[in-house]
Amino acid sequence: MRILQIIKSITRNRLLQHSLFWAFSFFVLLRIFAYSEEITTVDLIYTFLFHLSIWPAVYLNISWLIPRYFQAGKYLIYVLLLSVGIILSVGFNLAIFNYLSDFLFPGYYFIAYYEFWEIAQFIVAYIVITSLIKLSKSWFKYREIQDKLRQLESEKATAELDALKAQVNPHFLFNSLNNLYSLALDKDERTPGIILRLSEMMRYLLYESNANFVPLEKEIGHLHNYVEMQKLRVGEQVNIHFEVTGEPAGKQVAPLLFLLLVENGFKHGIKGDTEGTFIHVQLQITENQLVFKTENNKGAVDDVEKGQYSGGVGLENLRRRLNLLYPGKHQLVITDGISTFTAVLKIELA
């Protein structure tokens, strides 16, 4: 990881990158061209002159040919123009040592020691090496951009999840306080018990449900408190059944996904005459899947909120959270029947 960071820092500094490369190149060719172990002025000048013919071919390739033709997929044009560039560079090398060296460095005698194809091999080698560096630099930039995009997407998803979760808590509290208000007006003796349950649920909402995933056992405990609170509120005339099968230990789940479906059941199912009213809640736990099902009768007084079952804001919130937390690993099926409403949520566990 440290080496990767160093490479990235070098690729960001164009001047440093090129300086290091040509310094290393000069050292290597100097050792190749030197007549003896001791480096002389002639060796230094010869190595410099040889580089003069390499630079045009290299920078023509990396600055113009690769971006304009190779990366655009115009490979035939790229090869043809590169071949022309190599031939011209070889010709420039021969001209340097046969003519230009006498003008630049009078008093020294240089000749082209290498034949045409030998010089071409040098230039081709440099073009291959610098092309690989150029393309690897582009790859590092691409990876960096991809990492930033993933980070931005993650931050956006986290922010959206937080916003969606923030909508759940006030919604739940508002409904609960409305129920308490009605009981308090009637001086109902069940009020203290409901307040106690509500305090336990608020503790969970405030302190334990902030993470993206929580232990399944705690989420079940939260649902149990809610169901028990509703039992205290509506009394024994409503058939309320909450069943959990399977072993929740060691499993994680996103918090507050199930609560909204249970809330919907109590909100829309218990209206008007409570005779024959029922709410059944089932959670089946297997090794790799959770199946959560709620079923309730549809309340008699349902004209004002008709259509709220399958298209309400709460359910839309739930769908968006599921898409963010369990993309491709969940299924929510809503069945809005004539007299009953059923919701089945399946979640694949990691």
C-alpha positions in Angstrom: 0.0 0.0 0.0 2.9 2.4 0.8 4.6 1.6 -2.5 1.3 2.3 -4.3 1.0 5.7 -2.6 4.6 6.6 -3.6 3.8 5.7 -7.2 0.7 7.8 -7.2 2.6 10.8 -5.8 5.2 10.5 -8.6 2.5 10.2 -11.3 0.9 13.5 -10.0 4.2 15.4 -10.5 4.9 15.4 -14.2 8.2 17.2 -14.0 9.6 14.9 -11.3 8.4 11.8 -13.2 10.2 12.9 -16.4 13.3 14.0 -14.6 13.7 10.7 -12.8 13.2 8.7 -16.0 15.7 10.6 -18.1 18.3 10.7 -15.3 18.0 6.9 -15.1 18.2 6.6 -18.9 21.3 8.9 -19.0 23.0 6.7 -16.4 22.2 3.5 -18.2 23.3 4.6 -21.7 26.3 6.3 -20.3 27.5 2.9 -18.9 26.7 1.3 -22.3 28.5 3.9 -24.4 31.6 4.4 -22.1 34.9 3.1 -23.4 36.1 2.2 -19.9 35.1 2.1 -16.3 36.2 5.7 -15.9 33.6 8.2 -17.4 35.1 10.9 -19.6 33.7 14.1 -21.1 33.4 12.4 -24.5 31.2 9.7 -23.0 28.9 12.4 -21.4 28.7 14.4 -24.7 28.0 11.2 -26.7 25.3 10.1 -24.4 23.7 13.5 -24.5 23.7 13.6 -28.3 22.2 10.2 -28.5 19.3 11.3 -26.3 18.6 14.2 -28.6 17.3 11.8 -31.2 15.3 9.8 -28.7 13.4 12.7 -27.1 11.4 13.7 -30.3 10.2 10.2 -30.9 9.2 9.6 -27.3 7.3 12.9 -26.8 5.7 12.7 -30.2 4.3 9.3 -29.1 3.2 10.0 -25.6 2.0 13.6 -26.1 0.2 13.3 -29.5 0.0 9.8 -31.0 -1.2 7.9 -27.9 -3.9 10.4 -26.7 -5.2 11.2 -30.2 -5.0 7.8 -32.0 -4.1 4.9 -29.7 -6.6 5.7 -26.9 -9.2 6.6 -29.5 -8.9 3.1 -31.0 -7.3 4.3 -34.3 -4.6 1.7 -34.2 -3.7 1.5 -37.9 -3.1 5.3 -38.1 -1.2 5.1 -34.8 1.2 2.4 -36.1 1.7 4.2 -39.4 2.5 7.5 -37.8 4.7 5.9 -35.2 6.7 4.1 -37.8 7.2 7.4 -39.6 8.3 9.0 -36.4 10.8 6.2 -35.7 12.3 6.5 -39.2 12.7 10.2 -38.8 14.3 9.8 -35.4 16.8 7.3 -36.7 17.6 9.7 -39.5 18.0 12.6 -37.0 20.4 10.4 -34.9 22.6 9.8 -38.0 22.5 13.5 -38.8 23.5 14.5 -35.3 26.7 12.4 -35.3 27.7 13.0 -38.9 27.0 16.7 -39.1 25.5 18.5 -36.0 28.0 17.2 -33.5 30.8 19.1 -35.2 28.8 22.3 -35.0 27.7 21.9 -31.3 31.0 20.5 -30.0 33.9 21.7 -32.2 37.1 20.0 -31.2 35.5 16.7 -30.6 35.2 14.0 -33.2 32.1 11.9 -33.3 30.7 9.4 -35.7 27.6 7.2 -35.8 28.8 4.0 -34.3 25.4 2.2 -34.8 23.7 1.2 -38.0 20.2 2.2 -38.9 18.5 -0.9 -37.5 20.5 -0.8 -34.3 19.5 2.8 -33.6 15.9 1.9 -34.5 16.0 -0.8 -31.8 17.1 1.7 -29.2 14.3 4.1 -30.1 11.6 1.3 -30.3 12.7 0.2 -26.8 12.3 3.7 -25.4 8.9 4.1 -27.1 7.7 0.8 -25.6 8.9 1.7 -22.1 7.5 5.2 -22.1 4.2 4.0 -23.6 3.8 1.5 -20.8 4.5 4.3 -18.2 2.1 6.6 -20.0 -0.7 3.9 -20.0 0.0 2.9 -16.4 -0.2 6.5 -15.4 -3.6 6.7 -17.1 -4.6 3.5 -15.3 -3.6 5.0 -11.9 -5.6 8.1 -12.7 -8.6 6.0 -13.7 -8.4 4.0 -10.5 -8.2 7.2 -8.5 -11.2 8.6 -10.2 -13.1 5.3 -9.7 -12.2 5.3 -6.0 -13.4 8.9 -5.6 -16.7 8.0 -7.4 -17.2 5.0 -5.1 -16.5 7.2 -2.1 -19.0 9.8 -3.3 -21.6 7.2 -4.0 -21.0 5.7 -0.5 -21.3 9.1 1.1 -24.5 9.9 -0.8 -26.0 6.5 0.1 -25.1 7.0 3.8 -26.6 10.5 3.8 -29.8 9.2 2.1 -30.0 6.3 4.6 -29.7 8.7 7.5 -32.4 11.0 6.0 -34.7 8.0 5.5 -34.0 6.7 9.0 -34.6 10.1 10.4 -38.1 10.1 8.9 -38.9 6.8 10.6 -38.3 7.9 14.2 -40.6 11.0 14.2 -43.3 9.0 12.3 -43.2 6.4 15.0 -43.2 8.9 17.9 -46.0 10.9 16.4 -48.3 7.8 16.2 -47.4 6.7 19.7 -48.0 10.1 21.3 -51.3 10.3 19.5 -52.3 7.0 21.1 -51.1 8.1 24.5 -53.0 11.4 24.2 -56.3 9.5 23.6 -55.7 7.2 26.5 -54.7 10.1 28.8 -57.9 12.0 28.0 -59.9 8.9 29.0 -57.7 8.5 32.1 -57.1 4.9 31.0 -55.3 2.7 33.5 -53.2 1.2 30.7 -51.4 4.5 30.1 -48.5 3.9 32.6 -47.7 0.5 31.0 -47.7 2.0 27.5 -45.4 4.8 28.6 -43.0 2.3 30.0 -43.0 0.3 26.8 -42.6 3.5 24.8 -39.6 4.6 26.9 -37.8 1.3 26.2 -38.5 1.7 22.5 -37.3 5.2 22.4 -34.1 4.1 24.1 -33.5 1.7 21.3 -34.3 4.3 18.6 -32.0 6.9 20.1 -29.0 4.8 21.2 -29.0 1.5 19.4 -30.5 1.9 16.0 -28.0 4.4 14.6 -25.8 1.8 12.9 -26.6 0.5 9.5 -26.9 -3.0 10.9 -27.9 -4.2 14.4 -28.2 -7.7 16.0 -31.4 -9.4 14.9 -32.2 -10.2 18.5 -32.4 -6.5 19.4 -34.6 -5.8 16.5 -36.9 -8.6 17.5 -37.0 -7.2 21.1 -37.9 -3.8 19.7 -40.8 -5.3 17.7 -41.9 -7.3 20.7 -42.1 -4.1 22.8 -44.1 -2.4 20.1 -46.6 -5.3 19.8 -47.0 -5.5 23.6 -47.6 -1.7 23.7 -50.3 -2.0 21.1 -51.9 -4.9 23.0 -52.1 -2.7 26.1 -53.7 0.0 24.0 -56.3 -2.0 22.1 -57.1 -4.6 24.7 -58.0 -8.3 24.3 -60.8 -7.9 21.8 -58.2 -7.7 18.9 -56.5 -10.9 17.9 -52.8 -10.1 17.9 -50.2 -12.8 17.2 -46.4 -12.3 17.0 -44.4 -15.4 16.2 -40.6 -15.9 15.6 -39.2 -19.2 14.3 -35.6 -19.9 13.8 -32.4 -18.9 15.6 -31.6 -15.1 15.5 -28.3 -15.3 17.4 -25.3 -14.1 15.4 -27.3 -12.5 12.6 -27.4 -8.8 11.7 -30.2 -6.8 10.0 -30.8 -3.2 9.1 -32.8 -1.5 11.9 -36.5 -0.4 11.7 -37.3 -2.2 8.5 -39.9 -4.4 10.0 -41.4 -1.8 12.3 -43.1 0.1 9.5 -45.0 -3.0 8.2 -46.2 -3.7 11.8 -47.2 -0.1 12.3 -49.2 -0.2 9.1 -51.1 -3.2 10.3 -52.2 -1.5 13.5 -52.8 1.9 11.9 -55.0 0.7 9.1 -56.4 -2.6 10.5 -57.9 -1.4 13.8 -60.6 1.1 12.9 -64.2 1.4 13.9 -65.6 -1.9 15.3 -62.8 -4.1 16.6 -64.8 -7.3 16.5 -63.1 -9.8 14.3 -60.0 -7.6 14.0 -56.7 -9.4 13.7 -53.0 -8.7 13.1 -50.6 -11.6 12.6 -46.9 -11.0 12.5 -44.4 -13.8 11.6 -40.7 -13.8 11.3 -39.0 -16.9 9.8 -35.3 -17.1 10.3 -33.1 -19.5 8.2 -29.4 -19.7 7.7 -29.4 -17.4 4.7 -32.7 -15.6 4.7 -35.3 -13.7 6.7 -39.0 -13.8 5.8 -41.1 -11.3 7.6 -44.8 -11.4 7.1 -47.7 -9.2 8.4 -51.3 -9.8 7.7 -54.2 -7.8 9.0 -57.9 -7.2 8.3 -58.7 -3.9 6.7 -60.5 -1.5 9.0 -64.1 -0.6 8.4 -63.4 3.1 8.5 -60.9 3.3 5.6 -62.4 5.9 3.2 -60.2 8.8 4.1 -57.0 6.8 3.7 -58.0 4.6 0.9 -55.1 3.6 -1.2 -52.5 4.3 1.6 -51.6 0.6 1.9 -49.5 0.0 -1.1 -48.6 3.6 -2.1 -48.0 5.4 1.2 -45.0 7.6 2.0 -43.9 5.1 4.7 -43.8 2.2 2.3 -41.9 4.2 -0.3 -39.4 5.1 2.4 -39.0 1.4 3.2 -38.5 0.5 -0.5 -35.8 3.1 -0.9 -34.0 1.9 2.2 -34.1 -1.7 1.0 -32.7 -0.7 -2.3 -29.8 1.0 -0.6 -29.1 -1.6 2.0 -30.0 -4.8 0.2 -29.6 -4.1 -3.5 -30.7 -7.3 -5.4 -31.0 -9.2 -2.1 -34.6 -8.4 -1.1 -38.2 -8.8 -2.2 -41.1 -6.9 -0.9 -44.6 -8.1 -2.0 -47.7 -6.1 -1.0 -51.1 -7.8 -1.4 -54.0 -5.3 -0.9 -57.0 -7.5 -0.9 -60.7 -6.8 -0.4 -60.8 -7.4 3.3 -57.1 -8.1 4.2 -53.8 -6.6 3.7 -50.6 -8.7 3.5 -47.0 -7.7 3.3 -44.1 -10.2 2.8 -40.5 -9.0 3.0 -37.7 -11.4 2.2 -34.1 -10.5 2.8 -31.0 -12.5 1.9 -28.4 -12.5 4.6 -24.7 -12.2 3.8 
